[in-house]
Amino acid sequence: METDSYSANQRRAINLVWTACGDYQFEPQFLALRADGTPDFYMNCVIGLVRKWLGDEMPRRLFALWADDTRRSAFDDLAWLALENAAYEKELPVRPVLAELRRAHAADFFASEYQLSRQEWMDKNQLVYSLQSARWRSVLGQKPPLLAPWEKGLSEALACPGTLGADELEAAVRAAFRKYLQFDGTPHKKSPFRLHFSDKWAPLLTKLLPVEIVRTDELTVGRSAVAGENGMVRASNALRAHLHSNEREAEDRDYIERCFGRSLYSPQALARIEQRCCTGDHLGCHLWFTRGERVPDRPMRADTQRLFEQAAEQAKRNRAAYVRDSALHQNALLRLTEQIRNCMLIHQQPEDILAREGRLDGTRVWRAPVLHDGRVFLRKDEESRAGFTVDLMLDASASRLHCQESIAIQGYLLAKSLASCGIPVRVTSFCSLRGYTVLRVLKDFGDKNGEHRVFDYFAAGWNRDGLALRGMGELMKSAPADKHLLILLTDASPNDSHKILPSGKIPLSRDYDGQPGIDDTAAEVRALRAQGVRVAAVFMGENAGVPAANAIYGRDLARIRRIDQLAAAAGRLIQDEIRELSG
């Protein structure tokens, strides 16, 4: 077998398969890779054990049944649940250590899944996830997850015992798929609608229609071990692209609402906002504004129940991280509050307010005898008023999974210090999923002592920064002041699965990442500044992201590497903005 075409991780996975089956000429149809591309020790052993106990012909015949079906990925994963259980029970008597390897694999699944399953929810089949979760919970002796009756039946049917032979196991899987998934062995194909035009018509049509041009001789469509999708990968396919379909718009909208909560706007108002915002590089995208509130009287589905549980778990981690270093965080809070208050005292002029004593206001003297209103004097308000609002935007994409606690703490400290100085502040997280850019309001202007809701922050999906900034421009229309300061907590790395559609100038679709994403985000920052909005950013990312951050935000940028640097860096940034807004 030639392995030169495989990566180093794939070669390590193949070696694990070979060791388990004892056949070094066997070319596996599947390999088991984690989301980071490293081999999964236990599942690669299972692949080898399937070859050892069930041969090669039956599995190939079984997976070939749905090779052309639109549900192939889900069917592959579900079939491996059946093969895993059978191979495990067959091998266990001769290799008792397999029980410990299986438990370790189950524990690892739950140690990482709360992050990985949120990397890109649209790529995660919730039926597969639910049944995998049920399998590995049972291995660990834990309470099974909430399953619908038919899901429970399918899970039990796929727990194929080791007493089955190859043909019997194939029949059991086919029967389970037929009964619970309505798969009778006939693939359900979805053929794309294609029209071919000459060079004469192509330029015109790319202006009128959303078109994606691909070189079909180089594109292989299938499964890949990209971030957020770990598991069985068809080893025979060297995949270079992963296409996402936007054909299920109603389902996507329903999914977004179930995952993030109902919209702040009515469907009509939201449609008008999208008409204004989802243009240019964001044509074909959608916006969703929410406070995370569930739709009343709507039952919770099993696929979103776990997502809410994960969000609650992350909120606990955020709060625990704050408490763990409470002395450090309290010190940062006090320093930041003091800096902001001192700056306001210097640059904010006290306002005249009505009073019963002070300087006589000649224009109001008549109110005393006529209306018996004694407030005909003016005096300086001892408490400075901001005269502007602050919006904090927290990047909540999956690139922030490794530092969710730090971002939540930063957001809380900034919001608490601003609110303590009497500055109206709103905190919003943003991410993108299934073509929707979701802006989730964690704390609104009118929420008294609502800063603790910032700890409900969690990361998920992608980040279409340019569209998020357009959406924030819409939210600012409801702010209780005419002047606005917008501060982003970001790694300056825009990246979205939804491509930039072709235009008249650029006839090919482009990925929303790298330079196109940076250029678009920088353009939206300039557009907000042209409208009078002060835009600044607190950058907490890798050195490689510094040039992008500078290109997007210019001099209105503060970089921090640790939470104890927040007060000094953000304090200087906010002071500069207050001076500009007060000028």
N, C-alpha and C positions, 0 to 999 in steps of 0.2 A: 504493500500500500504506500503511495506517495503522499507525504505530509508536508511537502514544501509550500503548498498553497495555503496552509493553515497558519494562524498566528501562534505565538508562543503559548498563550493561554489555552488555545484549542488543542495544541499538541499535548499539553499537560492533561487536559481532559481525556483525550484519546488514550493516553497511557493508563489512566485510571480505569477506563472501560476495558482495555486489554487485560489488565491485571485481574479484574473481576471475572472475566469470561475465560481467560486462559488461551484465547485465540488471537495471535498477533497479526493474522491476515484479515481479521474482521474489520470492515469499514462501516462504522456506525452511521445510521441514518439520522440520529439525534446526538447532541451533546448538551450537557447541563451547565449553564454559565450563570453566575450571579449578575446583578445589575452593573457592577463595576468591571465585568468581563472575566473575573477569576473563576476557576472551575468550582463547581459544587461537588464536594467529595462524595457525599452519600448518594446523590442521584446519578452521578456517573457510574458508581458501583452498581446501582440498580440497572442501568442500561446494559452493563456487562452481564449481570445476573439474568436478565431477560434473555439475552443471547445464549447463556449457558443452559438454562432450564427450558426455554420455549423455542429455541432456534431462531433463525433469521427470517424464514419464509413467512410465518404467520404474522409477525408484526408488520412486515412490509406490505403484506396483503391487506391487513387491517387499516393501516394509515392511508393506503392508496384509495380506499373507499371514498374518502371525503377530500382527497387532494385538491379537487377543483371546486369544492364547496366554499361559499362565502364565509362559513363558520369554521373553517379549517383550524384556525389557531385555537379556538375554544375546544373543538373536538380532540385535537392533539393533547391538550393539557388534561382533559377529562379521561381520555384513554390511558394516560400515564398513571392516573390514580389507580386504575384497575390493575395495570401491569406491576406497579410498585408493590401493592399489597400481596399479589400472588407470588412475585419473586422473593419478597421478604420472607414469607411463610415457608417457601421451599428451601431457602438457604439457611434460615435461622438454626435448625438442628445441627448443621455442620459448621456454622460460624456464629457462635453465641454473641460475639462482640458486635454483631450487626444491630442488636437491640439498642446498645448504647449509642452507636452511630446514628440510628434513626431518631432517638430522643434528642440528640445534639442538633440534628437537622431541624426538628420541629421547634426546638427552643430558638434556633437561629432565625427561623421564619418569623416568629413573633418579636424577636429583638430588633428586626430591621423593617418589618412590613409597615409599621405606622408611618414611616417616612417614604419608603419606596412605593407604596400603594397610592401616595398622594403626588408623586412626581409628575404624573400625567394621567389624571383619572380617566380621560377619554380612551386611553389605551388599555385600561384594565377591565377585563370582563368580570362583572360582579358575580355571575354564577360560578365561574371558575374559582374566583377568590373565596366565595362562601364555602364551596366544597373542599378546597384546600385547607381552609381554616378549620373546618369540621374534622378533617382527617388528622391534622397535626395537634389539635386540641385533644382528640381521643388518645393519641400517642402519649401525650403528657398527662393524661388523666384529668383533664380540665372539663369544665362545663361546656357543652357544645354551643355554638352560636345559634342565633335565631334563624331558623330555616322554614320556608313554606313547606307544606306537606309534600308537594311533588319534588321539591329540592331534597328533602329528607329521604324520600324514596329513591331518588337517583343516587344519592350518596351511599345508601345501603347497598344498592345494586352494583356499585362500582367497587365495593369492598370484596373483591373476588378472592376466594380462599386459595391456598396453595395446593389443594387437592385437585384442582382443575388442570387438565392437560391443555395443550396449545389450542386445539380445535374447540374444546369446551369453553375456554376463556374467550376466544374470538366470538363464539356464539352468544356468550353472556354480555359482552360489550355491545354487540349489535342489537340484542334484545333490549338492553337498557336505553340505548340511543333511540330505538324505534318507539318505545313506550313513553319516554319522558321528554324527548327532544324532537319527536316526529321525523326522525331520519330513517328512511326506508332503504337506504343504499344508493339513492339517486341524488347526485350532487345538485345543489341549487346554485346556479351561476348568476352573476350579475354582470352583464356585458356593458361596457361604457358606450355612450353615444358619441360617435365620431363623425366628423365631416371633414373632407379634404378639399382645400381650395388652392387655386393657383396663386402665384406671387402677386398677381394683379389685385386680388381681393383680400389677401391676408392683412395688409396694413390697415385697411378700413375696418375689418372685423375685429381686430385687436383693440380698436377704440370703442366699439359698440358692445362687445361681449367679453365676459371674463374667460380668458383662454389660458391654458397652460400647455406649453410646447416642451416635449421631452424627446430625447434621443432613445427610441425604443430598442435600439440594438445594444444599448448599454445599461438599461434599467431592468432589474430583477425585483419583482414584488414578492414579499414574503415576510417572515419574522426575523427580528434582529434583537440582539441583546443590548438595546439602548438603555440609558438611565431610566429607571422606573419600570422596566419590563424584564424581570429575571425569570429564568426557568429553562424549559426545553427549547433548543434552537435547532432548526434543521441544518445539520452540518454540511449538507451537499450544496447549500445556497450561500454564496458569498454576497450578502445583501449590502447594497449601497444606498438604499432609499427606503423611506417608510411613508406611504401616502395616507392622508387622512381625508375622509369623505365628509362633506357638509350637506349631504342629501337629507339627513334626518333632522331638519331644523326644529320641528315641533318637539321631537324627543330630546334634542339637545337643550332646548329652552326649559323643558320640564325638569331635566336632570340638573341644570344650573340652579333652578329654583329650589329643588329638593336639597341640594348640597349646601347652598349658601343662604337660602332664605328668600322671602318674597321681595319683590321690587318696591323701591320707594316711590316709583312713578306708575301711573296707570299705563296700560298698553299703548294708548293713544299718545300720551306725553312722551313715553320712551321711544316710540316710533319717530316722533318729531326730533328728538335729541339725536337719534341715530342718523336721520337724514342730514343733520348739520355736521355730525362728527365722523361718521363712517364713510369718508370720502378719500380720494387720493390713494395714499399708501395703505389705507385702512378700509378700502372698498371690499364689501363682502363680510366684514367683521360685525360684531355686535357689542353693545354695552349693557351692563347690569349693575344697578345701584341698590344696595341693600344694607339693612342694619343687622342681618342675621336672624331675623324673626321668622319662625315657621308659619306656614299657611294654616290658619285655624281649622280645626276639625278635619285635617288631612292626615290619614294614617301614615305612620312611618314605615317605609319599605326596608326590607332586610339589607339591601345594598347600601342605603344611606345611614342606617342605624350605626354601622361600624365606623363610618366617617365622622359622625357626631361624637362617638366614643373616643376616637383618635384626637379630635379637636379638644375634647375635655381633658384628655390625658396631657396634651401639650400645654394647655392652660395651667394645669397643676405644676408642670415642670417649670414654666415661666415664673410662677409665684414662688416656688421653692427656691429657684436660683436667686431671686431678689432677697428672700429672707436669709439665705445662706451667707451672703455677704452684705447684710443690712447696714453695717457700720460704714462700709465703703460707699454704698449707694446713698445713704443719708447725707454723708459728707458732700458727695457730688451734687445732690439735690440742693443743699443749703448754699453751696458756692454758686451754682448756676442761678438760683433765685436771687441771690444778692447782686450778682452782676447785672441781671436784667433790670431789677428794681433801681439800682443806682443809675443805670443808663437812662431809664425813663424819667427819673427825678431831674436829670440834667437837661434832657432834650424835650421833655413834654411840658408845655406851659400850662399852669393851672387854668381851668375854665371858670368864668363867672357864673355863679348860680344864684337863684332867687333866695332871699333871706328876710328876716324880720329886723335885721340890723346890719349896718355896714355902710356902703356908699349909696346915697339916694339916687334912684333911677327916675329921672324926671318924666320919662314916658309912661311910668306906671303910677304916678302919684294919684291920679284920679280914681284908681281902683279902691283906695282906702275909704273915702266917704261914700262912694257909690255902691261898691260891692262888699265893703267891709273886709277887704283883703289886705292884711298887713304886710304881705310880702312885696314891698315896694323898694327894697334895698338889694344891692348886689354885693357879694363877697366872693373871694377866691376859694375855689374848692381845694381843700387841703389834700384830697386824694386825687392823684393824677389819673387821668383816663387815657387808655391807649389810643383810641381813635382809629384802630385797625384790627383786623382779625388775622389769626394764624391757622393755616392748615398744615398738618403733618401728614406726609404720605410715606407709608412703610412698604417697601418692596416685599411682597409675600410670595415670590416665586420659589420653585424648588431649589434654585441655586443658593437659597438662604437656609436650607434645611439644617446645615451644620451649626448655625448660629442663631436659631430662633429665640432662645432665651435672652441673648444679648440684645437683639433688636427690640424685643418686647420691653426689656428694662430701659433701653435708650428712649423708646417712645414714651414710656411712663414718666421718666425723669423730665423730659422736655415738656410734656403736657402738664405735669404737676407744677413745675416751676413757672411756666407761663400763666397758668390759671391762678397761682398764688399771687401773681403780680397784677391780677385783674385784667389780663389780656384774654379775650374770647378765643378759644382754641378748639379745633376739631381734629380728630385722628382717624385716618382712613388707610386701610391696607388695600393693596391691589395685586391681582394676578390674572392670568389668562388661561382659559380652558375651553376646548371645543369651539374656538373662534370667538368666545365671549371674553371681554375684558371686564372683570368683576371688581367694583369698588365697594368695599365693605366698611361702613362707618362704625368704628369701634367706640368713639366718643363724639357726641355732637356738641355744638356750641351751648345749647341749653341744658346739658346734662350736669347737674351739680354733683361734685365729687365723683364724676364718672371716669376719672383717670384709671381706676382699677380695671375697667373693661379693656384697657389696652393689653392686659395680660392674656386676653382671649385670642391674641394674635397667633396665627400659625401659617406655615408656608406650604404652597401647593402649586403645581402646574407651571406655567410659563409666565413671561412678563413682556407685554407689548407697551413699553414705556410711553411711546408717543401718543397712543390712543388713551392711555390712562391719564395723561396730562390734559388731553382734550376733554375727557370726562370730568376731570377736576375743575376745568374752566366752567363747565355747566353747573357743578355743585356750588361754586363760588357765587353764583347769582343769588343764592339764598342766604349769603353771609350777612350778619347784622351791621356791616360797616362798608364804606366805599373803598377803603384801602385794604390791600391784602398782602400777606406774606405767606409764601408757600415754601416749606422745607421738606425735602425728600431724604429719607434714609435709604441709601441705595449702594449697589456695587457697580453701577454704571455699565451694566451688561445686558442690554435689551435682547430678548430671544423669545421667539414665538413659533409655534408649529404651523400657524396659518400664514401662508406665503403672501408676499406683496404681488398683487395681480398685475398682469401686463397692462401697459399704457401705450399711448401713441408714441412716446419717446423711447420707451423700453419695451419691446414686443415680447419679452420672455418674463415669466414669473421669477421672483427672487425670494430667497429665504430672508425672513425678518430676523437677522442677527448680524454680527460683525459690523462692517462699515455702513451698510444700508440702515440698520437699526440705530446706530449712533447718529447718523445724519438726520434721520427722521426725528429722533428724540431732541436733538439740538434745535431743529427747526421749530418744534412745538414749544420749547423753552423760550426761544426768541419771540414766538407769537404771543405767549402770555406776557412777556415783558413789554411788548409793544402795546398791550392793553392796560398797562400800568401795574401789573402784578409783579411784586418782588419775588424772584425765584432763587432759592439757594439749596445746597445739598450738603449732607453729612455723609462722607464716603468712608465705608468700612469694607475694604476689599483687598485683593491681591495687588502687588506692584504692577502687574501687567495691565490692570484696569485703570491706572492713573491717567494715561494719555486720553482714554475715552472720557473719563470724568472731567478732565480739563476742557476737552472739546465741547462737551455738552453744557457745562455750567460755568466755565470761565473762572473768573476770580471769586465768584460767590460760592466757594467750595471750602469745606473744612474736612481734613482727613484725620481719622482716629484709628488706632490699632487696638486699643484697650478701652474698657468702659471707664477707667479712671481718668482718661484723657477727654471725656465728653464735656465736662464742665468748662474747661479752658478753651477747647476748640469751638464747641457750639456756642459758648458764651460770647466769644469774639465775633462769630458770624452773626448772631442775633443782634448784638450791639451795633454792628455796622448797618444792618437792615433797619433797626429802629431809628438810627440817625438819618437814614435816607427817607424813611416814611414820615419822619417828623419835620423834614425840611420844607 
